[in-house]
């Protein structure tokens, strides 16, 4: 059971990393970061089933960070879209006025 959960977690994390490195849309990158956080949560839960409850405590911390990241990240994305009318990273240059 542990090996299958860790394998699936590694696949999810790899998909997330690939999405962050390849995509240029901020919303897609944001979703890929969330996918990576969920992959880590899956591995924590898998280890918690084998070694005890401590992994589940870390999952709550990761979920809290993910919720805060979602709120702040979406606010930044909305502000960028309102200012630049695009969420494509190639069209967004924050250093130019």
ZAFI-610290 format. One record per residue (C-alpha): x, y, z; residue in one letter. Coordinates in steps of 0.5 Angstrom, whole numbers, padded with zeros to 4 digits, always signed. Example, Ala and Ser with C-alpha at 12.3 -4.5 7.8 and 13.67 -1.06 7.14 Angstrom:
2
+0025-0009+0016A/+0027-0002+0014S/
***
This chain:
97
+0000+0000+0000X/+0006+0005+0002X/+0009+0004-0005X/+0003+0005-0009X/+0001+0011-0005X/+0009+0014-0006X/+0009+0012-0013X/+0002+0016-0015X/+0005+0022-0011X/+0011+0022-0015X/+0007+0022-0021X/+0003+0027-0019X/+0009+0031-0017X/+0013+0030-0023X/+0006+0033-0027X/+0006+0039-0023X/+0014+0040-0024X/+0013+0039-0031X/+0007+0044-0031X/+0011+0049-0028X/+0017+0049-0032X/+0013+0049-0039X/+0007+0053-0038X/+0007+0060-0039X/+0000+0062-0036X/+0000+0064-0029X/-0007+0060-0027X/-0004+0054-0030X/+0002+0055-0026X/-0002+0056-0020X/-0006+0050-0021X/+0001+0046-0022X/+0004+0048-0015X/-0003+0046-0012X/-0002+0039-0015X/+0005+0039-0012X/+0002+0041-0005X/-0003+0035-0006X/+0002+0030-0008X/+0006+0032-0002X/+0000+0031+0002X/-0001+0024-0001X/+0006+0022+0001X/+0005+0025+0008X/-0002+0021+0009X/+0002+0014+0006X/+0007+0015+0011X/+0002+0017+0017X/-0001+0010+0016X/+0005+0006+0017X/+0009+0010+0022X/+0003+0014+0026X/-0001+0020+0026X/+0005+0025+0026X/+0004+0026+0018X/-0003+0028+0019X/-0001+0034+0023X/+0004+0036+0017X/-0002+0035+0012X/-0006+0040+0016X/+0000+0045+0016X/+0001+0044+0009X/-0007+0045+0007X/-0007+0052+0011X/-0001+0054+0007X/-0004+0052+0001X/-0011+0056+0003X/-0007+0062+0004X/-0003+0061-0002X/-0009+0060-0006X/-0012+0067-0003X/-0006+0071-0004X/-0004+0068-0011X/-0011+0069-0014X/-0011+0076-0011X/-0004+0077-0015X/-0007+0074-0021X/-0013+0078-0021X/-0009+0085-0020X/-0005+0083-0026X/-0010+0081-0030X/-0014+0088-0029X/-0007+0092-0030X/-0005+0088-0036X/-0011+0085-0039X/-0007+0078-0039X/-0005+0072-0035X/+0001+0070-0040X/+0008+0071-0037X/+0011+0073-0043X/+0006+0079-0044X/+0007+0081-0036X/+0013+0085-0035X/+0013+0088-0028X/+0019+0092-0029X/+0017+0097-0034X/+0012+0102-0032X/
***
